Amino acid sequence: MSKDWKARTKLVHEGIRRSDYGEVSEAIFLTQGFVYESAEAAEARFIGAGSDEFIYARYGNPTVRMFEERIAALEGAEDAFATASGMAAVNAALMSMLKAGDHVVSSRALFGSCLYILEEVLTRFGVEVSFVDGTDLDQWRAAVRDGTKAVFLETVANPTLEVIDLAAVADIAHGVGATVIVDNVFATPVFSRAVELGADVVIYSATKHIDGQGRALGGVVLGTRDFIRKTAEPYLKHTGAAMSPFTAWLMLKGLETMDLRVRAQAETALRVAGELEGHNKLSRVLYPHLRSHPQYAVARRQMGAGGTVVSLDIAGGQPAAFRFLNALELVTISNNLGDAKSIITHPATTTHQRLGDEQRAALGIGPGLVRLSLGLEDADDLVADLARALEAA
């Protein structure tokens, strides 16, 4: 495919492989296995399957491969491996390359399940993990050392929307030969510059903006061809976190409209953040492209837009936050994000409830904080719904 195509064109055309029937829409190859013309052909396939040769759906599938090639072309990565969920992608990116005795440095502000993998799973298998304030470059410099195997971070933290200077952290990590692994969900594939800024491995929960319509779980690990095929693929194909062909087809359809959807959602998010900033029922409005955001300059340099999520700190703590959520009519209470529908959640009692009060406080997740994912509804309707519900808080 053409390397000169713009992103929106790639999202429609990259990775297409048509069958003999010449279908317009990508075909769903809903099969777990593949047939060989002879025993010799089967042997050859297992020795070295090519990009258009498949042996088992856990290893690869034509529909899944179309999705992998399309998202890799958009991200500017050499290759990709699609997984059953975003957390399967996070787990695979880390577990596939680490062993007992390795050292990892991670930002402290992470999604609860990411924290679980780093704090509980990796340490259980003898990996040493050091946590830092991701926005403090001096802490990265102090924590990274000769022999550090990897650094891990969310480019925009969930749910506090801290923005980490990826280029600076990548320079620090690469100085000791560490692999830079980033969860890039909040930056979105549309506004991502992760590879350009130094990320070696990029992870997405395809459940979010890629599907974007609340239909299916999925994830993807992107990186160099060597990392994907020699490190991630052996781990993934033997542990079974493969994306299903039907899910891959849904994700392909999601990619076709993702640029249009995400740009509209980000525009609405900026409008909502600006309208609500300074409201007397709010102690904070957090959005990367608001001038009041602590990492505004980094966010402007690193992201083409501020993303689709706004976090609001409701004055009055949890009781006021619950009154606010329960008064909403248009915005739905749920714990997903990146959906066509606007969705809101209370992280302290949902996505981050596993953490203790002190740990949540250290991360900036107070009892009044709510995470708002803006959808495709009319911005005027959303602002009116949010303003009315704030009066009930």
LINFEN-V607056 format. One record per pair of residues at least 12 apart in sequence whose ideal C-beta (glycine too) atoms are under 10 Angstrom apart, sorted by the first residue. I is the first residue (numbers start at 1). J is the second residue. Records with the same first field share a line. If there is no record, write none. Layout:
BEGIN
I = J / J
END
This chain:
BEGIN
1 = 13 / 14 / 15 / 16 / 69 / 70 / 73
2 = 14 / 73
3 = 73
5 = 73
6 = 259
7 = 73 / 74 / 75 / 76 / 189 / 190 / 258 / 259
8 = 74 / 190 / 256 / 257 / 258 / 259 / 260 / 263
9 = 259
10 = 69 / 70 / 71 / 72 / 73 / 74 / 75 / 255 / 259
11 = 70 / 71 / 73 / 74 / 189 / 190 / 210 / 252 / 254 / 255 / 256 / 257 / 258 / 259 / 260
12 = 70 / 252 / 255 / 256 / 257 / 259
13 = 70 / 73 / 256
14 = 66 / 69 / 70 / 71 / 72 / 73 / 74 / 252 / 255
15 = 65 / 66 / 67 / 68 / 69 / 70 / 71 / 72 / 73 / 74 / 80 / 252 / 255
16 = 66 / 69 / 70 / 252
17 = 29 / 51 / 52 / 62 / 63 / 65 / 66 / 69
19 = 62
25 = 249 / 252 / 253 / 256
26 = 62 / 63 / 66 / 67 / 70 / 248 / 249 / 252 / 253 / 256
27 = 62 / 63 / 66 / 245 / 249
28 = 61 / 62 / 63 / 244 / 245 / 246 / 247 / 248 / 249 / 250 / 252
29 = 54 / 57 / 61 / 62 / 63 / 64 / 65 / 66 / 245 / 246 / 248 / 249
30 = 57 / 61 / 63 / 244 / 245 / 246 / 249
31 = 54 / 56 / 57 / 61 / 62 / 63 / 245
32 = 56 / 57 / 58 / 61 / 242 / 244 / 245
33 = 54 / 55 / 56 / 57 / 58
34 = 49 / 53 / 54 / 55 / 56 / 57 / 59 / 60 / 61 / 62
36 = 53 / 55
41 = 53
42 = 55
46 = 59
51 = 65 / 68 / 69 / 79
52 = 65
55 = 237
56 = 237 / 242
57 = 242 / 243 / 244 / 245
58 = 236 / 237 / 238 / 239 / 240 / 241 / 242
59 = 233 / 236 / 237 / 238 / 242
60 = 81 / 82 / 233 / 237 / 242
61 = 82 / 242 / 243 / 244 / 245 / 248
62 = 245 / 248
63 = 82 / 243 / 244 / 245 / 246 / 247 / 248 / 249 / 250 / 251 / 252
64 = 80 / 81 / 82 / 83 / 218 / 220 / 242 / 243 / 244 / 245 / 246 / 247 / 248 / 249 / 251 / 252
65 = 80 / 81 / 82 / 245 / 248
66 = 82 / 245 / 248 / 249 / 251 / 252 / 255
67 = 80 / 82 / 206 / 210 / 218 / 220 / 243 / 245 / 247 / 248 / 249 / 250 / 251 / 252 / 253 / 254 / 255
68 = 80 / 81 / 82 / 220 / 221 / 222 / 228 / 243 / 248 / 251
70 = 210 / 248 / 251 / 252 / 255 / 256
71 = 189 / 202 / 204 / 206 / 210 / 220 / 222 / 251 / 252 / 255 / 258
72 = 195 / 202 / 220 / 222 / 223 / 225 / 228
74 = 189 / 190 / 192 / 210 / 222 / 255 / 258 / 259
75 = 184 / 189 / 192 / 193 / 194 / 195 / 196 / 199 / 202 / 204 / 220 / 222 / 223
76 = 192 / 193 / 194 / 195 / 196 / 202 / 222
77 = 194 / 195 / 199 / 200 / 201 / 202 / 220 / 221 / 222 / 223 / 224 / 225 / 227 / 228
78 = 195 / 222 / 223 / 224 / 225 / 226 / 227 / 228 / 229
79 = 221 / 222 / 223 / 224 / 225 / 226 / 227 / 228 / 229 / 232 / 233
80 = 202 / 204 / 220 / 221 / 222 / 223 / 225 / 228 / 232
81 = 93 / 96 / 219 / 220 / 221 / 222 / 223 / 227 / 228 / 229 / 231 / 232 / 233 / 235 / 236 / 237 / 241 / 242 / 243
82 = 204 / 206 / 218 / 219 / 220 / 221 / 222 / 236 / 241 / 242 / 243 / 244 / 247 / 248 / 251
83 = 203 / 204 / 205 / 206 / 217 / 218 / 219 / 220 / 221 / 232 / 236 / 241 / 242 / 243 / 247
84 = 206 / 216 / 217 / 218 / 219 / 236 / 240 / 241 / 242 / 243 / 244 / 247
85 = 113 / 205 / 206 / 207 / 216 / 217 / 218 / 219 / 241 / 243 / 247
86 = 111 / 113 / 114 / 183 / 185 / 203 / 204 / 205 / 206 / 207 / 208 / 210 / 217 / 218 / 219 / 220
87 = 111 / 113 / 114 / 116 / 117 / 183 / 203 / 205 / 207 / 217 / 219 / 241
88 = 203 / 205 / 217 / 218 / 219 / 220 / 221 / 236 / 239 / 240 / 241 / 242 / 243
89 = 183 / 201 / 202 / 203 / 204 / 205 / 206 / 218 / 219 / 220 / 221 / 222 / 232 / 236 / 241 / 243
90 = 110 / 111 / 113 / 114 / 116 / 117 / 118 / 152 / 154 / 181 / 183 / 185 / 203 / 204 / 205 / 219 / 221
91 = 113 / 114 / 116 / 117 / 121 / 122 / 203 / 219 / 221 / 235 / 236 / 239 / 241
92 = 201 / 203 / 219 / 221 / 231 / 232 / 233 / 235 / 236 / 239 / 241
93 = 117 / 150 / 152 / 179 / 181 / 182 / 183 / 200 / 201 / 202 / 203 / 219 / 221 / 222 / 223 / 227 / 231 / 232 / 235 / 236
94 = 106 / 114 / 117 / 118 / 121 / 122 / 127 / 129 / 149 / 150 / 152 / 179 / 181 / 201 / 203 / 235
95 = 117 / 121 / 122 / 125 / 127 / 232 / 235 / 236 / 239
96 = 201 / 221 / 227 / 228 / 230 / 231 / 232 / 233 / 234 / 235 / 236 / 239
97 = 149 / 150 / 179 / 181 / 201 / 227 / 231 / 232 / 235
98 = 122 / 125 / 126 / 127 / 129 / 149 / 150 / 179
99 = 125 / 126 / 127 / 149
100 = 122 / 125 / 126 / 127 / 128
101 = 125 / 126 / 127 / 128 / 147 / 149
102 = 122 / 125 / 126 / 127 / 128 / 129 / 147 / 148 / 149 / 150
103 = 127 / 128 / 129 / 130 / 143 / 144 / 145 / 146 / 147 / 148 / 149 / 150 / 151 / 176 / 178
104 = 118 / 122 / 123 / 127 / 128 / 129 / 130 / 131 / 143 / 148 / 149 / 150 / 151 / 152 / 178 / 179 / 181
105 = 128 / 129 / 130 / 131 / 132 / 134 / 139 / 140 / 142 / 143 / 144 / 145 / 148 / 149 / 150 / 151 / 152 / 153 / 169 / 172 / 173 / 176 / 178
106 = 118 / 119 / 122 / 129 / 130 / 131 / 132 / 134 / 143 / 150 / 151 / 152 / 153 / 154 / 181
107 = 131 / 132 / 133 / 134 / 135 / 136 / 139 / 140 / 151 / 152 / 153 / 154 / 155 / 157 / 162 / 164 / 169 / 182 / 183
108 = 130 / 131 / 132 / 133 / 134 / 135 / 136 / 139 / 153 / 157 / 162 / 359 / 362 / 363
109 = 131 / 132 / 133 / 134 / 135 / 153 / 154 / 156 / 157 / 158 / 159 / 160 / 161 / 162 / 164 / 362 / 363 / 364 / 365
110 = 131 / 134 / 152 / 153 / 154 / 157 / 158 / 183 / 352 / 363
111 = 154 / 157 / 158 / 159 / 183 / 185 / 186 / 205 / 347 / 351 / 352
112 = 158 / 159 / 347 / 350 / 351 / 352 / 353 / 354 / 355 / 360 / 365
113 = 158 / 351 / 352 / 354
114 = 152 / 153 / 154 / 158 / 183 / 203
115 = 131 / 352 / 354 / 355 / 359 / 363
116 = 354 / 355
117 = 129 / 152
118 = 130 / 131 / 152
119 = 131 / 355 / 359
122 = 152
127 = 149 / 150
128 = 148 / 149
129 = 150 / 152
130 = 142 / 143 / 144 / 145 / 148 / 151
131 = 143 / 152 / 362
132 = 144 / 151 / 153 / 169
133 = 162 / 164 / 362 / 363
134 = 151 / 152 / 153 / 154 / 155 / 157 / 162 / 163 / 164 / 165 / 166 / 169 / 295
135 = 157 / 162 / 163 / 164 / 165 / 169 / 294 / 295 / 298
136 = 164
137 = 164 / 165 / 168 / 169 / 171 / 172
140 = 153 / 164 / 165 / 168 / 169 / 171 / 172 / 173
141 = 168 / 169 / 172 / 175
143 = 172
144 = 169 / 172 / 173 / 174 / 175 / 176 / 178
145 = 176 / 178
146 = 175 / 176 / 177 / 178
147 = 176 / 177 / 178
148 = 172 / 173 / 175 / 176 / 177 / 178 / 179
149 = 176 / 177 / 178 / 179
150 = 173 / 178 / 179 / 180 / 181 / 200 / 201
151 = 169 / 170 / 172 / 173 / 174 / 176 / 178 / 179 / 180 / 181 / 182 / 199 / 200
152 = 173 / 178 / 179 / 180 / 181 / 182 / 183 / 201 / 203
153 = 166 / 169 / 170 / 173 / 180 / 181 / 182 / 183 / 184 / 199
154 = 182 / 183 / 184 / 185 / 186 / 187 / 203
155 = 169 / 182 / 183 / 184 / 185 / 186 / 187 / 191 / 192 / 193 / 194 / 197 / 199 / 202 / 298 / 299 / 302 / 303 / 307
156 = 183 / 184 / 185 / 186 / 187 / 188 / 191 / 288 / 295 / 299 / 302 / 303 / 306 / 307 / 309
157 = 183 / 186 / 295 / 311 / 363 / 364 / 365
158 = 183 / 185 / 186 / 309 / 311 / 337 / 347 / 351 / 352 / 363 / 365 / 371
159 = 186 / 286 / 309 / 311 / 337 / 345 / 346 / 347 / 348 / 350 / 351 / 352 / 363 / 364 / 365 / 369 / 370 / 371 / 372 / 373
160 = 284 / 286 / 294 / 311 / 313 / 347 / 363 / 364 / 365 / 366 / 369 / 371
161 = 186 / 286 / 287 / 288 / 290 / 293 / 294 / 295 / 299 / 306 / 307 / 309 / 310 / 311 / 364 / 371
162 = 186 / 286 / 288 / 293 / 294 / 295 / 298 / 299 / 363 / 364
163 = 186 / 187 / 288 / 289 / 293 / 294 / 295 / 296 / 297 / 298 / 299 / 300 / 301 / 302 / 303 / 306 / 307
164 = 182 / 295 / 298 / 302
165 = 197 / 295 / 297 / 298 / 299 / 301 / 302
166 = 180 / 182 / 184 / 187 / 193 / 194 / 196 / 197 / 198 / 199 / 298 / 301 / 302 / 303
167 = 193 / 194 / 196 / 197 / 198 / 199 / 298 / 301 / 302
168 = 197 / 198 / 298
169 = 182 / 197 / 198 / 199
170 = 182 / 194 / 197 / 198 / 199 / 200
171 = 197 / 198
172 = 198
173 = 198 / 199 / 200
174 = 198 / 200
178 = 200
179 = 199 / 200 / 201 / 223 / 224 / 227 / 231
180 = 194 / 197 / 198 / 199 / 200 / 201 / 202
181 = 199 / 200 / 201 / 202 / 203 / 221 / 223 / 227
182 = 194 / 195 / 197 / 198 / 199 / 200 / 201 / 202 / 203 / 204 / 222
183 = 201 / 202 / 203 / 204 / 205
184 = 199 / 201 / 202 / 203 / 204 / 205 / 222
185 = 203 / 204 / 205 / 206 / 207 / 208 / 209 / 210 / 219 / 307 / 309 / 337 / 338
186 = 208 / 209 / 288 / 303 / 306 / 307 / 308 / 309 / 337 / 338 / 373
187 = 202 / 204 / 209 / 288 / 299 / 302 / 303 / 304 / 305 / 306 / 307
188 = 204 / 208 / 209 / 210 / 212 / 258 / 259 / 261 / 262 / 263 / 265 / 266 / 303 / 304 / 305 / 307 / 308 / 309 / 338
189 = 202 / 204 / 206 / 208 / 209 / 210 / 220 / 222 / 255 / 258 / 259 / 262
190 = 209 / 210 / 258 / 259 / 260 / 261 / 262 / 263 / 265 / 266 / 303 / 304 / 305 / 307 / 308
191 = 209 / 259 / 262 / 263 / 266 / 288 / 299 / 302 / 303 / 304 / 305 / 306 / 307 / 308
192 = 204 / 222 / 302 / 303 / 304
193 = 301 / 302 / 303 / 304
194 = 222 / 302
195 = 222 / 223 / 224
196 = 302
197 = 301 / 302
199 = 222 / 223
200 = 222 / 223 / 224 / 227
201 = 221 / 222 / 223 / 224 / 227 / 228 / 231 / 232
202 = 220 / 221 / 222 / 223
203 = 219 / 220 / 221 / 222 / 223
204 = 218 / 219 / 220 / 221 / 222 / 338
205 = 217 / 218 / 219 / 220 / 336 / 337 / 338
206 = 218 / 219 / 220 / 243 / 247 / 248 / 250 / 251 / 254 / 255 / 338
207 = 219 / 247 / 251 / 336 / 337 / 338 / 339
208 = 254 / 262 / 308 / 309 / 336 / 337 / 338 / 339 / 373
209 = 254 / 255 / 258 / 259 / 261 / 262 / 265 / 307 / 308 / 337 / 338 / 339 / 373
210 = 250 / 251 / 252 / 254 / 255 / 258 / 262 / 338
211 = 247 / 250 / 251 / 253 / 254 / 255 / 258 / 336 / 338 / 339 / 340
212 = 251 / 253 / 254 / 255 / 257 / 258 / 261 / 262 / 265 / 308 / 338 / 339 / 340 / 341 / 375 / 376
213 = 250 / 253 / 254 / 257 / 261 / 338 / 339 / 340 / 341 / 375 / 376
214 = 332 / 334 / 336 / 338 / 339 / 340 / 341 / 343 / 375
215 = 247 / 250 / 251 / 253 / 254 / 339
216 = 243 / 244 / 246 / 247 / 248 / 249 / 250 / 251 / 254
217 = 243 / 244 / 247
218 = 243 / 244 / 247 / 248 / 250 / 251 / 254
219 = 241 / 243 / 251
220 = 243 / 248 / 251
221 = 233 / 235 / 236 / 241
257 = 340
258 = 338
260 = 376
261 = 308 / 338 / 339 / 340 / 375 / 376
262 = 305 / 307 / 308 / 338
263 = 304 / 305 / 308
264 = 308 / 340 / 374 / 375 / 376 / 379
265 = 305 / 307 / 308 / 309 / 338 / 339 / 340 / 342 / 373 / 374 / 375 / 376 / 377
266 = 287 / 288 / 289 / 303 / 304 / 305 / 306 / 307 / 308 / 309 / 374
267 = 305 / 306 / 308 / 374 / 379
268 = 308 / 310 / 342 / 374 / 375 / 376 / 377 / 378 / 379 / 380 / 382 / 383
269 = 287 / 288 / 289 / 305 / 306 / 307 / 308 / 309 / 310 / 342 / 372 / 373 / 374 / 375 / 379 / 382
270 = 287 / 288 / 289 / 290 / 305 / 306 / 307 / 308 / 310 / 374 / 379
271 = 310 / 374 / 379 / 380 / 382 / 383
272 = 285 / 287 / 310 / 312 / 342 / 372 / 374 / 379 / 382 / 383 / 386 / 387
273 = 285 / 286 / 287 / 288 / 289 / 290 / 292 / 293 / 306 / 309 / 310 / 311 / 312 / 372 / 374
274 = 287 / 289 / 290 / 291 / 310 / 383
275 = 379 / 380 / 382 / 383 / 384 / 386 / 387
276 = 310 / 312 / 372 / 383 / 386 / 387 / 390
277 = 290 / 291 / 292 / 310 / 312
278 = 292
279 = 312 / 314 / 315 / 386 / 387 / 390 / 391 / 393
280 = 315 / 390
281 = 312 / 314 / 315 / 316 / 320 / 323 / 324 / 368 / 387 / 389 / 390 / 391 / 392 / 393
282 = 312 / 313 / 314 / 315 / 320 / 324 / 368 / 370 / 390 / 393
283 = 312 / 313 / 314 / 315 / 316 / 317 / 366 / 368 / 369
284 = 311 / 312 / 313 / 314 / 315 / 364 / 366 / 368 / 369
285 = 310 / 311 / 312 / 313 / 372
286 = 309 / 310 / 311 / 312 / 313 / 364 / 369 / 371 / 372
287 = 299 / 306 / 307 / 309 / 310 / 311 / 312 / 372
288 = 300 / 302 / 303 / 305 / 306 / 307 / 309 / 310
289 = 303 / 304 / 305 / 306 / 307
290 = 306 / 310
293 = 306
307 = 337 / 338 / 373 / 374
308 = 337 / 338 / 339 / 342 / 372 / 373 / 374 / 375
309 = 337 / 338 / 343 / 371 / 372 / 373 / 374
310 = 344 / 370 / 371 / 372 / 373 / 374 / 386
311 = 347 / 364 / 365 / 369 / 370 / 371 / 372
312 = 324 / 344 / 368 / 369 / 370 / 371 / 372 / 386 / 390 / 393
313 = 364 / 365 / 366 / 367 / 368 / 369 / 370
314 = 346 / 366 / 367 / 368 / 369 / 370 / 389 / 390 / 393
315 = 368 / 390 / 393
316 = 367 / 368 / 393
317 = 348 / 366 / 367 / 368 / 369
318 = 346 / 348 / 349 / 366 / 367 / 368 / 369
319 = 367 / 368 / 393
320 = 367 / 368 / 390 / 392 / 393
321 = 344 / 346 / 348 / 349 / 366 / 367 / 368 / 369 / 370 / 393
322 = 346 / 349 / 367 / 368 / 370 / 393
323 = 389 / 390 / 391 / 392 / 393
324 = 344 / 346 / 368 / 370 / 386 / 389 / 390 / 391 / 392 / 393
325 = 344 / 345 / 346 / 370 / 389 / 392 / 393
326 = 389 / 392 / 393
327 = 385 / 386 / 388 / 389 / 390 / 391 / 392 / 393
328 = 342 / 344 / 370 / 372 / 382 / 385 / 386 / 388 / 389 / 390 / 392
329 = 381 / 384 / 385 / 388 / 389
330 = 342 / 375 / 377 / 378 / 381 / 382 / 384 / 385 / 386 / 388 / 389
331 = 343 / 344 / 370 / 372 / 373 / 374 / 375 / 377 / 381 / 382 / 385 / 386 / 389
332 = 344 / 345 / 373 / 375
333 = 345 / 346 / 350 / 370
334 = 350 / 373
335 = 347 / 350 / 351 / 371 / 373
336 = 373
337 = 351 / 371 / 372 / 373 / 374 / 375
338 = 373 / 374 / 375
339 = 373 / 374 / 375 / 376
340 = 375 / 376 / 377
341 = 373 / 374 / 375 / 376 / 377
342 = 372 / 373 / 374 / 375 / 376 / 377 / 381 / 382 / 385 / 386
343 = 371 / 372 / 373 / 374 / 375
344 = 370 / 371 / 372 / 373 / 374 / 386 / 389
345 = 369 / 370 / 371 / 372 / 373
346 = 365 / 367 / 368 / 369 / 370 / 371
347 = 360 / 363 / 365 / 366 / 367 / 369 / 370 / 371
348 = 360 / 361 / 365 / 366 / 367 / 368 / 369 / 370
349 = 367
350 = 371
351 = 365 / 371
352 = 365 / 369 / 371
368 = 393
370 = 393
372 = 386
END
